[in-house]
Amino acid sequence: MQRNNWDIAITGGTLITMSADMEIIEDSIVGIKNSIIVAIGHNGDQKYSAFKAKETIDATGCIVMPGLVNTHTHLPMVCFRGMADDLPLMEWLTKHIFPVEARFVNKKMVYDGATLAMAEMILSGTTTFSNSYFFEDSLAEAVNDAGMRAIVSQGFADFITPDNSKFDKMMATVNRFVKRWQSHAPMITPAFFCHSPYTCSPATLVKVKKAAREAGILYMLHLLESKDEIDIILSRYGKKPVQHLLDLDVLDDQTVAVHCNWLTDEDMTIFAGQGVLVSHNPESSMKLAAGIAPVPEMLKRGIKVGLGTDGCASNNDLDMFREMDTAAKIHKVTSLDPTVMSAQTVLQMATLGGAQVLGLDKLIGSIEIGKQADIILLDMNQPHLTPLYNCYSQLVYAARGADVKTSIINGKIVMKDRQLRTIDLPTAMENVRSIAADIIASK
């Protein structure tokens, strides 16, 4: 019997581990067995000379790295891509997105939209994502079928939502949702998502957080996406948004605040003290002219920050390589300091940092022995990636999602040589085109 009996061997290429010591290995070898990374080293090392694997991937000319972690998105909103562009946030939400969601969001739309979105993510190197939306059971089923890793968050708001109109009935439904996916699908982690402090009453914010604490799951919400939110919360409750949430006791190390474009020094002090986690979505905020999160300052204070794309209705893509490029550059130009948000820092936010925000860093986010095998390969034999001096700079400032050649999730090859193995792409695209046709016909 061979000493090294692996399911998958990845040989050759440059391995970017994103481990604590940021090790980079040239001409590397990675062994995978039963979804776990069991070997890492140099391809020419004698101890790996007798390896035997069911499938060997030649990574010559590639960068081998952890799969990207998208800490915030709304996958079914791929159905609304390009539908209401170039509008302010509140007008975009209240006059376009909320009305169309009320009419067209249903179980089939959620499943079909999520499937196309996951195809886009796999093809561009994302292996884990955090989604917040409605009919999350349907979305979780789509995730299960596609073989991705996901935080799946049921959404709450104090208006009639597409999947329920009564809070008590919704809570009964989502409690069943949590029990189902917590125990029967190791790749899916349930969570709760309150849309925002201005669409959720204090009672809703507190009740949902209480339920999240009892279930031991993450609690997420949009926070300070636009400056208008400060005036809205001040006029209603006489407090700024972060202080309002602190007084409601919903801020802790299991709370993920999304956007945070208008955090003050006082807010960041509260976040650091409470252990609040942050998802930074720069492209969506730029497109909606919503603001720019003070990420360099948050990182200095020890606040954990991951990257997210937001949904395709406000981004309009799910390419985390584009998001990294934007995240690095936007903070340089606003601070007039080219040294802030280095390529290495941003890549960490998109891999291990994102995993930390989602509570998955013991499983994913870096390529280390004992971790789950969520790995992508980028084909570096491209004009825009030639020559190569610094791997981190090349990945953040020059690489594109389309450069991803192979994606492995949980030790399974879900895309190889740009061919998806778990999603029928033509069918997924046609299903979403059909949904869009219905929306167009209704106008």
Secondary structure, DSSP 8 states (H G I E B T S, - for coil): --S-EEEEEEESSEEE---TT--EEESEEEEEETTEEEEEEETT-GGGTT-EEEEEEE-TTEEEEE-EEEEEE-GGGGGGTTSS-S--HHHHIIIIIHHHHHHH--HHHHHHHHHHHHHHHHHTTEEEEEEEES-HHHHHHHHHHHT-EEEEEEEE-SS-BTTBS-HHHHHHHHHHHHHHHHHH-TTEEEEEEE--TTTS-HHHHHHHHHHHHHHT--EEEEES-STHHHHHHHHHHSS-HHHHHHHTT--STTEEEEE-TT--HHHHHHHHHHT-EEEE-HHHHHHTT-----HHHHHHTT--EEE----TTTS----HHHHHHHHHHHHHHHHT-TTSS-HHHHHHHHTHHHHHHTT-TTTSSS--TTSB--EEEEE--SGGG-S-S-HHHIIIII--GGGEEEEEETTEEEEETTEESS--HHHHHHHHHHHHHHHHHH-
